[in-house]
Amino acid sequence: MPSSTPSFGALRLASPKDIKRIGIIATCGFFGGPVCAWYRPFIAQFPKDTLESYCQIFSDFIKSPRHAVLLAVDSYDALESTSSKLNLPTGEEPLFPLSTEEVVVGVAVWALEEGSGRIGDFQDDTDTYPDIPRSENRDQHKEHNEILCERAHAAQEKYFKGISELEMLVVHPAYQGHGHGGTLVQWGLELARIDGVKQGVIGPEQGMKLYKSLGFELLDELHWEADNITPDGLKLGVLRFDPTP
């Protein structure tokens, strides 16, 4: 069994009660980013589909004993809803009476390596899971999604065999620039150091800058050509952190 666990500090484990809030964070946080523009190009027309999709994705992560889902919190910003150009369905933004109340503002998901002695250690799923409508996925471009998943999976098979992986990292735009993303990533790196297990991540250019600054090494780049749906195309970096000196 692992001898110790990194301190959560100001972070905490996600639970079923957080799923709808996490869905808002992911929908607003990924909107406008290159990956979202590639495989969810119609998010502005169908934000409800995106929200429902992310709620289901993170519900599955929280249910999975092989995943660790950590949250960053901050004082609620009353101007939060104006920080994103995305119009969420009416009633989906939670209301908080006090501007000082802490809310979830960022989330990260790690997949533990196969055979990890920590499998199941990071689950907090004792609460009731919310009913989540099945997304119609009208926000997605099916072909773009398929080729993205195919090449990303091939990179994972080539570079991440037997190691852990940071699968998702997102911070709500109203709380970006406050260090929440770096704090989440550093928790995962401390876990890698304690366990002596390498950690991989696939991320866009903006994410690559953060990961490199924290010790990840760029191994490869994945490119998708521009088309009439995504004029800028897509570029992702494949990076790996080695905790050994």
C-alpha positions in Angstrom: 0.0 0.0 0.0 1.2 3.6 -0.7 2.9 5.1 2.4 1.5 8.6 2.1 -0.9 10.8 0.2 -0.2 14.4 -0.9 -2.0 17.0 1.3 -5.1 18.3 -0.3 -4.5 21.8 1.2 -7.2 24.0 -0.2 -8.3 21.4 -2.6 -10.9 18.7 -2.0 -12.3 15.5 -3.6 -15.3 15.8 -5.8 -18.6 14.1 -4.9 -21.9 13.6 -6.7 -23.3 16.8 -5.2 -20.6 18.8 -7.2 -21.5 17.3 -10.6 -23.8 20.1 -11.8 -21.4 22.8 -10.7 -18.5 21.0 -12.4 -20.6 20.8 -15.6 -20.9 24.6 -15.5 -17.2 25.0 -14.9 -16.3 22.7 -17.8 -18.8 24.2 -20.2 -17.7 27.8 -19.5 -14.0 26.9 -19.1 -13.5 24.9 -22.3 -15.6 27.2 -24.4 -13.5 29.2 -26.8 -10.5 26.9 -26.4 -8.9 25.1 -29.3 -10.1 21.6 -28.3 -13.6 22.7 -27.8 -13.6 24.6 -31.1 -12.5 21.4 -32.8 -14.9 18.8 -31.5 -17.7 21.0 -30.0 -17.9 23.7 -32.7 -21.7 24.2 -32.2 -21.5 24.8 -28.4 -22.8 28.4 -28.8 -26.0 27.1 -30.4 -26.5 24.1 -28.1 -24.9 25.0 -24.7 -27.4 22.7 -22.9 -26.1 19.7 -24.8 -22.6 20.6 -23.8 -23.6 21.1 -20.1 -25.4 17.7 -20.0 -22.5 16.0 -21.7 -19.9 17.3 -19.2 -22.2 16.4 -16.3 -22.3 12.8 -17.5 -18.6 12.7 -18.2 -17.7 13.9 -14.7 -20.3 11.7 -13.1 -18.6 8.7 -14.7 -15.2 9.9 -13.5 -16.5 10.2 -9.9 -17.9 6.7 -10.1 -14.7 5.3 -11.3 -12.4 3.8 -8.6 -9.4 4.3 -11.0 -9.9 8.1 -11.2 -9.1 10.9 -8.8 -11.3 14.0 -9.3 -10.0 17.1 -7.3 -11.7 20.5 -7.0 -10.3 24.0 -6.4 -12.5 26.5 -4.5 -12.6 30.3 -4.2 -14.9 33.0 -3.0 -17.9 33.4 -5.3 -17.6 36.2 -7.8 -21.0 37.9 -8.3 -19.9 38.8 -11.9 -19.1 35.2 -12.7 -21.9 34.8 -15.3 -20.5 37.8 -17.3 -17.0 36.3 -17.6 -18.1 33.8 -20.3 -19.6 34.8 -23.6 -21.6 31.5 -23.5 -25.2 31.8 -22.5 -26.1 28.9 -20.4 -29.8 27.8 -20.1 -31.8 29.8 -17.7 -31.7 28.4 -14.2 -28.4 26.5 -14.6 -26.2 29.2 -12.9 -26.4 28.6 -9.1 -27.2 31.6 -7.0 -25.3 32.4 -3.8 -26.5 35.0 -1.3 -23.1 35.9 0.0 -20.2 37.2 -2.1 -17.8 35.6 0.4 -19.2 32.1 0.0 -16.8 29.5 -1.4 -17.7 27.8 -4.6 -16.0 25.2 -6.8 -14.0 27.0 -9.5 -11.7 24.4 -11.0 -11.4 20.7 -11.5 -8.8 18.2 -12.5 -9.0 14.4 -13.2 -6.3 11.8 -13.1 -6.4 8.3 -14.3 -4.2 6.1 -11.9 -1.8 3.7 -13.5 -2.9 0.1 -14.0 -2.2 -1.9 -10.8 -2.0 1.2 -8.6 -2.4 0.4 -4.9 -4.4 3.6 -4.7 -7.3 2.5 -6.8 -10.5 3.4 -4.9 -8.7 5.7 -2.5 -9.9 9.0 -4.1 -13.6 8.2 -4.4 -16.2 10.3 -2.5 -19.4 9.0 -4.0 -21.6 8.4 -0.9 -24.0 11.1 -1.9 -26.9 10.6 -4.3 -26.1 11.1 -7.9 -28.2 13.8 -9.7 -30.5 12.8 -12.6 -28.7 14.0 -15.7 -30.7 14.2 -19.0 -29.0 12.4 -21.9 -27.2 14.9 -24.1 -28.3 15.0 -27.7 -24.7 16.0 -28.6 -25.8 18.6 -31.2 -22.8 20.7 -30.1 -20.3 18.1 -31.4 -18.8 17.5 -34.8 -18.9 13.7 -35.1 -16.0 13.2 -37.5 -13.8 15.7 -35.7 -14.5 13.9 -32.4 -13.7 10.5 -33.8 -10.4 11.4 -35.4 -9.4 13.4 -32.2 -10.2 10.4 -30.0 -8.4 8.0 -32.4 -5.1 9.9 -32.5 -5.2 10.8 -28.8 -5.7 7.1 -27.9 -2.8 6.1 -30.1 -0.6 8.6 -28.4 -1.7 7.3 -25.0 -0.9 3.8 -26.0 2.6 4.8 -27.3 3.7 7.1 -24.5 1.6 6.5 -21.4 1.7 2.7 -20.9 2.0 1.8 -17.2 1.9 5.4 -16.0 -0.8 7.8 -14.6 -2.4 10.5 -16.7 -3.8 14.0 -16.1 -7.0 13.5 -18.2 -8.7 16.8 -17.7 -8.0 20.3 -16.2 -10.3 23.2 -16.4 -10.9 26.4 -14.4 -14.0 28.7 -14.8 -13.0 31.8 -16.7 -14.0 34.1 -13.8 -11.3 32.5 -11.6 -8.5 32.0 -14.1 -5.2 33.7 -13.4 -5.5 33.0 -9.6 -3.2 29.9 -9.6 -6.0 27.3 -9.3 -4.8 25.3 -12.4 -1.2 25.2 -11.2 -2.3 24.1 -7.7 -4.3 21.3 -9.1 -1.5 20.1 -11.4 1.0 20.3 -8.6 -1.1 17.9 -6.4 -0.9 15.3 -9.2 2.9 15.8 -9.5 3.4 15.3 -5.8 1.4 12.1 -6.1 3.7 11.0 -8.9 6.8 11.8 -6.8 5.5 9.9 -3.8 4.6 6.8 -5.9 7.6 7.1 -8.2 5.3 6.9 -11.2 5.6 8.9 -14.4 2.6 11.0 -15.4 1.4 11.9 -18.9 -0.9 14.7 -20.3 -2.2 15.7 -23.7 -3.0 19.4 -23.9 -3.3 22.5 -26.1 -0.7 25.1 -26.5 -1.8 27.2 -23.5 -1.7 24.2 -21.3 1.7 23.1 -22.6 3.2 26.3 -21.2 1.9 25.5 -17.8 2.9 21.8 -17.9 6.4 22.6 -19.1 6.9 25.2 -16.4 6.1 22.5 -13.8 8.5 19.9 -15.2 6.7 18.1 -18.0 8.7 17.2 -21.1 7.3 17.5 -24.5 7.4 14.2 -26.3 5.3 14.7 -29.4 2.9 17.1 -31.1 -0.4 16.1 -32.8 -1.7 18.2 -35.6 -5.1 18.4 -37.3 -5.4 20.5 -40.5 -7.8 23.4 -40.7 -11.1 23.0 -42.5 -14.3 25.0 -43.0 -15.5 24.0 -39.5 -12.4 24.8 -37.6 -10.3 27.4 -39.6 -7.4 27.3 -37.1 -7.1 23.5 -37.1 -5.8 21.9 -33.8 -2.4 21.3 -32.2 -1.9 19.3 -29.1 1.2 18.4 -27.2 2.0 15.0 -25.7 3.9 15.6 -22.5 5.3 13.4 -19.6 6.5 14.1 -16.1 9.3 11.9 -14.7 9.6 12.2 -10.9 12.9 10.5 -10.7 16.0 12.8 -10.5 
